[in-house]
Amino acid sequence: MALMAGVLSVMLTGLYRHHGLTVELDDGTRMRWPLGMAPRGSAREARLQAARATLAEAGRARDVPFAGPRM
């Protein structure tokens, strides 16, 4: 049973991506906002990537530093 759960976990890790936005604060700490998980190559993943790009662009327009894309 544990072996089957492990195999299933590895398969899901390969099929899904976690998307988030990381803000770098002045004191060097980072704050992460999770946006969600989506299957690789799905329409939901495309929406999450577009949302992350929009949020990052809005933040950069206000001089908020963001970490690079992390998926």
Buried (B, 14 or more C-beta within 10 A) or exposed (E): EEEEEEEEEEEEEEEEBEBBBBBEEEEEEEEEEEBEBBEEEEEEBEBBBEBBEEBBEEBEEEEEEBEEEEE
